[in-house]
């Protein structure tokens, strides 16, 4: 159960396929259309909180009762609150792609208050980074599991690709151009690389409220011949053409694009923040230190280390994520199956 259907379609088809193969009967629901089999539209569910809370709660109760669920998995912030507050007869597992804070400051207090209030209504938690796992365990959540590979990657859609020939450092930035993703920092990193004399090009795939600001800042920095901010496009092909992925978010759950980069065979360069520090192939600088991140990229380019990428594809299969989720659900139901879903200990 998610707020919007595109979340189901982005992450869950291979997981649902694997769960079905393991013998689970899986249905899905969201507030907007999804192509998953067994999907149901639910009134009142939106990506952000809305006045239709009572409608949403009635809808999810009726859906779960009609499906006679043994367990309900909820994902995304708004849906997870409504489903856990809804008082369903079935136990609810929160598949947390990322608690909505990066640092322990005052801005996180409302989110933390909501999450702590919902813990008694949460039969189990599945997390995808060490920081969220530690928070849930510290506050007494029941049955906390972590999937070290996050939601995994459908490897057939993300084939390994040989790195480009040494020469120009081809960087890819991909994501929503929002304040949390900090795309303007990518431009600052590239400006430092240009100052250092590193041959570099940056391709930026994505759009959002900062898209025009990115274009304007590119012009201000004189990077028009170096940076392309072209909107959305196919990421797999772009990763295959890139030397490395550049990621600048202030926090993450476990960024899928970093998993995809690792599957293709590329390092991810970014800041030492929640979620990104757990990515399988990542090189980190102190948060916000664009000069340090540029220095790391420049050094690895000069040494050739940026092209020396270990093969971690076997650890990234979405089937492994589904097996971990299956183990967590069986644990909640008291039906633990050997070999499925062993929890990852706190780091």
C-alpha positions in Angstrom: 0.0 0.0 0.0 1.5 3.3 -1.1 0.3 6.9 -1.5 0.7 6.9 -5.3 0.8 4.2 -7.9 4.1 5.3 -9.5 5.9 4.2 -6.3 4.5 0.7 -6.7 5.5 0.7 -10.4 9.0 2.0 -9.7 10.1 -0.4 -7.0 7.8 -3.3 -6.5 7.1 -5.4 -9.7 10.2 -7.7 -9.3 9.5 -7.9 -5.6 5.9 -8.9 -6.2 6.9 -11.4 -8.8 9.4 -13.0 -6.4 6.9 -13.0 -3.4 4.4 -14.7 -5.7 6.9 -17.3 -6.7 7.6 -17.9 -3.0 3.9 -18.6 -2.4 2.5 -15.3 -1.2 -0.8 -14.0 -2.5 0.0 -10.4 -3.2 -2.5 -7.5 -3.8 -1.7 -3.8 -4.0 -3.4 -0.5 -3.6 -2.7 3.2 -3.9 -4.4 6.5 -4.5 -3.4 6.8 -8.1 -3.1 4.2 -10.9 -0.6 1.4 -10.9 0.1 -1.4 -13.4 0.8 -4.0 -10.7 -1.5 -7.0 -10.9 -4.2 -7.2 -8.3 -4.1 -3.4 -7.8 -7.0 -1.5 -6.2 -7.6 2.3 -6.3 -8.2 3.8 -2.8 -10.1 7.0 -2.4 -8.5 9.7 -0.2 -4.9 8.6 -0.6 -2.6 11.4 -1.9 1.2 12.0 -1.8 0.9 14.8 0.7 -1.5 15.0 3.7 -5.0 16.1 2.7 -8.4 16.8 4.3 -9.7 13.4 3.2 -8.2 11.4 6.1 -11.5 9.8 7.1 -12.2 8.8 3.5 -8.8 7.2 3.2 -9.1 5.3 6.5 -12.5 3.9 5.5 -11.1 2.9 2.1 -8.1 1.0 3.4 -10.1 -0.8 6.0 -12.6 -1.9 3.5 -9.9 -3.0 1.0 -8.0 -5.0 3.6 -11.1 -6.7 5.0 -12.3 -7.6 1.4 -8.9 -9.1 0.7 -8.7 -10.9 4.0 -5.1 -9.9 4.4 -2.8 -11.8 6.8 -0.4 -8.8 6.8 -0.3 -5.4 5.2 2.9 -3.7 4.0 2.8 0.1 3.8 5.3 2.4 2.2 5.7 6.2 1.6 5.1 8.8 4.3 1.5 9.7 4.0 0.2 6.2 3.3 2.2 4.7 6.1 0.7 7.1 8.6 -2.9 6.5 7.4 -2.6 2.8 7.2 -1.0 2.4 10.7 -3.5 4.8 12.2 -6.4 3.0 10.5 -6.7 0.2 13.0 -6.6 -2.6 10.5 -7.3 -6.2 11.8 -4.2 -7.4 10.0 -0.7 -6.6 11.4 0.9 -3.7 9.5 4.6 -3.7 8.5 6.2 -0.4 7.7 8.6 -0.8 4.7 10.5 2.4 5.4 12.4 3.8 2.4 13.7 6.6 4.6 12.6 8.4 7.8 12.0 12.0 6.8 15.0 13.7 8.4 18.7 13.7 7.8 19.9 15.4 11.0 18.8 15.5 14.6 17.7 19.1 14.6 14.5 20.9 15.4 13.0 20.5 12.0 12.9 16.7 12.6 10.9 17.0 15.8 7.3 16.8 14.3 8.3 13.8 12.1 9.8 12.0 15.1 6.8 12.7 17.2 4.5 11.1 14.6 6.7 8.1 14.1 7.0 7.5 17.8 3.3 7.7 18.2 2.8 5.1 15.5 5.2 2.5 16.8 2.6 0.7 19.0 0.6 0.3 15.8 3.5 -1.1 13.8 3.9 -4.9 13.9 7.3 -4.8 12.1 9.7 -2.5 10.3 11.8 -3.0 7.3 14.5 -0.4 6.8 17.2 0.2 4.2 19.9 2.1 6.0 21.8 1.8 9.3 20.7 5.2 10.7 17.0 4.5 10.4 17.5 1.0 11.7 19.2 2.4 14.8 16.5 4.9 15.4 13.7 2.3 15.3 15.6 0.0 17.6 16.5 2.8 20.0 12.8 3.7 20.4 11.6 0.1 20.9 10.1 -0.8 17.5 9.2 -4.4 17.2 10.9 -6.7 14.7 13.2 -4.4 12.9 14.9 -5.7 9.8 17.2 -4.1 7.4 17.6 -4.9 3.7 21.3 -4.1 3.0 20.6 -3.9 -0.8 17.5 -1.8 -0.3 14.8 -2.5 -2.9 17.4 -4.1 -5.2 17.7 -3.6 -8.9 16.0 -5.6 -11.8 19.4 -6.5 -13.2 18.1 -7.3 -16.7 17.1 -3.6 -17.1 20.5 -2.4 -15.8 23.2 -4.3 -17.6 26.8 -4.0 -16.7 28.7 -1.7 -19.1 32.5 -1.2 -19.6 33.7 2.2 -18.4 34.4 4.9 -21.0 38.0 5.4 -22.1 40.3 7.5 -19.8 40.1 11.2 -20.7 37.2 13.5 -19.9 35.5 12.8 -16.6 31.9 12.1 -17.6 29.6 12.7 -14.6 26.0 11.9 -14.4 23.5 13.5 -11.9 20.0 12.0 -11.9 17.0 12.8 -9.7 14.3 15.3 -8.8 15.7 18.9 -8.8 14.5 19.7 -5.3 16.1 21.4 -2.3 16.8 18.1 -0.6 18.6 16.7 -3.6 20.7 19.9 -3.8 21.4 19.9 -7.6 23.1 23.3 -7.3 25.9 21.7 -5.3 26.6 19.5 -8.4 27.4 22.6 -10.3 29.7 23.9 -7.6 31.6 20.6 -7.6 32.0 20.8 -11.4 33.2 24.5 -11.1 35.9 23.3 -8.7 37.0 20.6 -11.1 37.2 23.1 -14.0 39.3 25.4 -11.8 41.6 22.4 -11.1 42.0 21.8 -14.8 40.2 18.5 -14.8 38.5 17.8 -18.2 34.9 17.2 -17.1 31.4 17.1 -18.4 28.2 16.9 -16.3 24.9 15.5 -17.6 21.9 16.2 -15.4 18.8 14.1 -15.8 15.7 15.2 -13.9 13.3 18.1 -13.4 11.6 19.9 -10.5 11.3 23.2 -8.8 15.0 23.9 -9.1 15.4 23.1 -12.8 15.4 26.7 -14.0 17.7 27.7 -11.1 20.2 25.0 -12.3 20.1 26.4 -15.8 20.5 30.0 -14.6 23.4 29.0 -12.3 25.1 27.1 -15.1 25.1 30.3 -17.2 26.3 32.4 -14.3 29.3 30.0 -13.7 30.1 29.9 -17.4 29.6 26.2 -17.5 27.3 26.1 -20.6 29.9 24.0 -22.6 30.3 21.6 -19.6 26.9 21.1 -18.1 23.7 19.7 -19.8 20.5 19.9 -17.7 18.2 18.4 -20.2 15.2 17.2 -18.1 14.2 13.6 -17.6 15.7 10.8 -19.7 16.7 7.1 -19.7 19.1 6.6 -16.8 20.4 3.2 -17.6 21.9 4.3 -20.9 23.3 7.5 -19.4 25.0 5.5 -16.6 26.6 3.3 -19.3 28.1 6.4 -20.9 29.2 8.0 -17.7 32.5 7.6 -15.8 30.7 8.0 -12.4 27.5 9.1 -10.7 27.5 12.4 -8.8 24.9 12.5 -5.9 24.3 15.6 -3.8 21.3 14.9 -1.6 21.2 16.1 2.0 19.8 12.7 3.1 18.4 9.5 1.6 16.8 6.3 2.4 19.1 4.3 0.2 19.2 5.9 -3.2 18.0 3.6 -5.9 20.1 5.5 -8.5 23.2 4.6 -6.5 22.2 1.0 -6.6 21.6 1.2 -10.3 25.1 2.8 -10.8 26.7 0.0 -8.9 24.8 -2.6 -11.1 26.1 -0.9 -14.2 29.6 -0.8 -12.7 30.1 2.8 -11.6 31.2 4.5 -8.4 28.8 7.0 -6.8 30.5 10.2 -5.4 28.6 12.2 -2.9 28.5 13.5 0.7 28.6 11.5 3.9 24.9 11.7 4.8 22.2 9.3 6.0 21.4 6.6 3.4 24.1 7.4 0.9 26.8 6.2 3.2 25.2 2.7 3.0 25.4 2.5 -0.8 27.4 -0.4 -2.1 29.9 1.6 -4.3 30.3 5.0 -2.8 33.1 7.6 -2.3 32.2 10.2 0.3 33.3 13.7 1.3 32.2 15.6 4.4 28.6 16.9 4.0 28.5 20.1 1.9 32.2 20.3 1.3 32.2 20.7 -2.4 35.9 21.4 -2.6 36.6 18.1 -0.8 34.3 16.2 -3.1 35.9 17.8 -6.2 39.3 16.9 -4.8 38.2 13.3 -4.3 37.0 13.1 -7.9 40.1 14.8 -9.2 42.4 12.5 -7.3 40.6 9.4 -8.4 40.6 10.6 -12.0 44.3 11.2 -11.9 45.1 7.8 -10.4 42.6 5.9 -12.5 40.7 4.7 -9.3 37.5 6.1 -10.7 37.6 3.4 -13.3 38.5 0.6 -10.9 35.0 -0.7 -10.0 34.4 -4.0 -8.2 31.6 -6.3 -9.4 28.8 -6.2 -6.8 25.9 -7.2 -9.1 25.2 -10.4 -7.3 24.4 -8.4 -4.1 21.9 -6.1 -5.9 19.3 -8.5 -7.3 15.8 -7.4 -6.5 15.0 -11.1 -5.7 17.3 -10.8 -2.7 15.3 -7.8 -1.5 12.1 -9.7 -1.9 13.6 -12.7 0.0 14.5 -10.3 2.8 11.0 -8.8 2.9 9.5 -12.3 2.8 11.6 -13.2 5.9 10.5 -10.1 7.7 6.8 -10.8 7.0 7.1 -14.4 8.1 8.8 -13.2 11.3 5.9 -10.9 12.0 3.5 -13.7 11.4 5.5 -16.2 13.5 6.3 -18.3 10.5 10.0 -17.6 10.1 11.5 -19.6 7.2 15.2 -20.6 7.5 17.4 -18.7 5.1 14.9 -15.9 4.4 15.3 -12.4 5.6 18.0 -12.5 8.3 18.1 -9.1 10.0 21.2 -7.0 9.5 22.8 -6.1 12.8 23.2 -2.4 13.8 26.4 -0.8 12.3 
